[in-house]
């Protein structure tokens, strides 16, 4: 049987004209291209960096097995060298892109130097990130009776995976790195269904059970030993604007959860002035826009169940 062409030559002849129209759109909508400007971070490279960082944070769990104390130093040394080279470039690109639309070679070399300095500072924090993640893994083990081991947390829990990326991204954000932290947490969001803004402040022993649909806004503050279930939203109640109608940025818009708070599935807590007091429990599917005193339980009044 003869193979038929996918399209006629007449159809293909229209492609040059369509290409020209696409080209003209670049001048008409310059806000959504980066032509003739500093290159921005590369998302695929950042995905690879996160993979390398996971190898360092949890040696022996993923790509390379049979690691031991006699060979892990060499293995991690190669990864650290690789991360320094690749991450410093991505940080420099982010700094350059945030600094100006077009930077000359002199400015670009300065951004490259800053990228190396900030990457070095980040690498120095990896032991602290590991210590924080060990506590998060412990919280998962103690907070879920279905969990049998720390190995299970690291391999199987999407909430923990999202927290790992958040801890990395948060450290970079605190070093003044733009864009890269947000790219990282959005990579985790697409992979796990958990959306944690790197601007959120999250304490120790944090656990997200099941995970899918959790949203944690930029100005959230979360204490120690807090547990969230799937579908929880810690969001903004409204978006204030200035006299020109522009969004007011930099103000606290998202709630505060104090120590030992549990928030069950599909609960929504909104507002920068809202504080959920320590040792409180927020029940499933509630809508909270006012502060809750410590040691409280918030639930919906029991509805009438109809069975036909």
N, C-alpha and C positions, 0 to 999 in steps of 0.2 A: 504494500500500500504506500502510495507516494505521500511524503510529508508535506503538508500545506504550510506556507509562510504564516508566521504569527500576525503580520500586518502587511498591507499592500504597500507598494512603493509610493503610491499617491499619499497615503497617510504619513509615511515617514518623511516625505518632502515638506511637511508642515513643521517639523521639529526645529529647524533653524529659526523660523519666525517666532515660535513659542519660546525658544531660548532667549531671543532678543528681548521679548517682553519681560521675561524673568529678570534679565540683566537691568532693564530700565526700572524695575521695581526697587532695585537697590538704592537708587538715587531718590526715589519717592518715599521710601520708608527706612531711612538710615538708622533709626533707633534699634532695629533688630538685626543689625549686622556688625561685624568688627573689622571691616575693611580699612586698611591703612592706619590701624591702631595697634596698641600693644596686644600681643597674644594673651588670651586668658588661660587659666588652668585647663588641663586635659582630663576629662572625666574618666576615660578608660585607664589612664595612668594612675589616677587616684584610686580606682578599684583595685589595681595591682598593688599599690602601696598599702591599702587596708589588708589585703591578703598577706603581705610580708609582715605587717605589724602583728597580725594574728599568730603567725609563726613564732614571733619573738615573745608575745604575751603568753602563749600557751604551747611551749615547745613539746613536740612529740605527739600532738593531737591531730595534726592535719597532714601536710605534704610529706613530711619526713618522719619515719618511725625509727626505732632502734637508736634513739639518742640517749646518751648518758653523760655523766659529768666529765668524761675524758674527751668527748668529741663535740659537745654542745657549744663550747666557747668558740671553736673555729667556725661552726655552722652559723651561730648568731652573729659573729663578727662579719661574715660575708653579707648577711642580711642588713646589718646596721650600716655598712658601707653603701650598699645598694639604696637603702632608704634615704640616706643623707644626700646622695647624688640626685635622686628623682624628686624627693619632697622639697628640697631647697629650690629646685627649678620651679615647681608648682607654686610655692610660696612667693617667690620672686615675681612670677607672672601675676599672681593675685594682687600683690602690692603695686606693681606697675600699672595694672588695669584700674585699680582704685585711685591711683595717684594722679593720672592725667590721661587724656585721650591719645596723645602722641608724645612719646618720650624719646629723647635723643640717646645716642650710645652712652654718653656720660651718665645720664640718669639711670639708664638700664643697668649699667655696671654697679651703681649704688644699690639698686634694688636686688641685684644678685648677691651682693655682700650681705644685705639685710636678710635675704632668704636663707643664706648659710648660717647666719647668727641665730635666727629664730629656730631653724631646724635643729641646730646643736642644743639649744635650750630645751626644745621639745624632747629630744632623745634622752637628755639628762633626767626627764620626768618619767620615763618609762617604768622604772622600779616602783614609783608611787602609784602609777596607773595600775600596775599589776596588783599591788596591795589593795587598792580600792575594789578591783574586780574580784579578788578572792573573797572579800566581804560580801559583794553582791551575789556571788555563787553560793556562799553559805546561806544567805537569806533565802535563796530559791530552794535549797535543800531543806531548810527548816520550815519554809512556808508552804510547801506542797507535799502532802502525804503520798502522792503518786510518784514522787521523785526518789530514786534509790541511791543516787551517787552524784558527786560533783562532775564525774565524766558525763553523766546524762544531761546535766545542766549545760555544759559547754557544747556538747554535740547537738542537743535536741531542742533547746528552748529559744524560740525566736525573740522573746522579750529580753533574754540575756544577751543575745547577739546585738540587738539594738542598743542596749546599755553599753556594750563594749565600744561600739562606734561612737556613741555619745561621749564617753569618757575621753576618747582620743580627740574628738572634735572640740570638746570643751577646753582641753589643755591648749590646743592651737588658738582658739578664740581668745583665751586669756593672755596669750602672747601677742595679741593684736594682729593676727592673720585674718584678712578678709576672705570671704567667698569659699575658700577651701573647706572650712568646718561645715558650712551649710551644704555643700556638695556631698560631703561624707554622710551627714545624717539623712539626706534625701536618698542616697544609695541604700542605706539601711531601711529607710521607709519603704522603698519599692520592693525590697527583699523580704521584709518581715511584716509589713502592715503597721508598724509602730512608728509614729512621727514625733520625735523628740527634738525640739529646737536646741541648738548648741548653746544658746543664751540662758537656758534654764539652769537654776542652781539646785543641784540634787545632792543630798547627804549620803551617808554610808548605809550599807545593807539595804539596797533598793531592789525590789522584786516586782516584775510585771508578769503575771500568770496568764498564759495563753497568748495574750499580746495583741492580736489583730484588732485594728481600729482604735488603738490608744493614741490620743493627741495630747502633747504637753507643750504649751506655748512658751514663747521666748522669755517672758518675765516671771514664770512660775518659780516658786521657792518651795522645795520639798525637804523635809527633815530626814532623820534617821529611822530605819526600820519601817519604811512606808511600803505598803503593798497595793498595787493596782491590778484590777482584772480587765478583761477584754472590753473594748468599746468605751472606755472612760475618756471623757474630754475635760481637760483643764484649760479653759479658753477665756476669751475676752467677752465681756458683756456688751460692750459698744466700742466704737472707734471715734474718739473725739477729734474734731477738726478745728483749725484756726480760723481767723477772720476771712481768709481767702478760700476757705473750704478744703484746704489741704490737710491730710492726716497728721496729727500730732504724734511724733515718734519719740521714743526714749522714756515714756512714762510707764509705770507698772500697770499692766492690763490684765494680768492673769493671777490666779489665786495662790495662796500660801497654804501648804499642808504641813502641820507640825509633826513631831515625832510620833511613831506608832499609830499612824492613821491607816485604815483599810478602806478602800473604795471599791465597791462591787460593780459588776458588769453593767455597762451602758449608762452609768451615772454621768451627769453633766454638772460641772462646777465652774461658774463664770464670774469674772470680775477681779480687778486688781486689789480691791479693798476687802475681799473675802478671805477669811482665815478659818481654816478647819483646825480646831483645837486638838491638842495631843490626846492620844488614846481614844479617838473618836472613830466611829464606823458609819460610813455612808452606804446606804442600801442600794440595790439595783434600780436602775431606771429613774432615779430621782433627779430633780432640777433644783440646784442650789445656787442662789444669788445673794445670800446673806451669810454672815459669819456664824460659826457654830462653836459653842463653848466646849472646853475640854471635857473628855469622858462622856460625850454625847453619842446617841444613835439616831440616825436620820433615815426614816423609811416612809414609803407611801402608805396611806391608810389602806388596810386590807380590802381589796375589791370583792364584790360578790361574784362567785364562780357559778356559771350556768352550764349545766350538762344536759344535753338533749339526746 
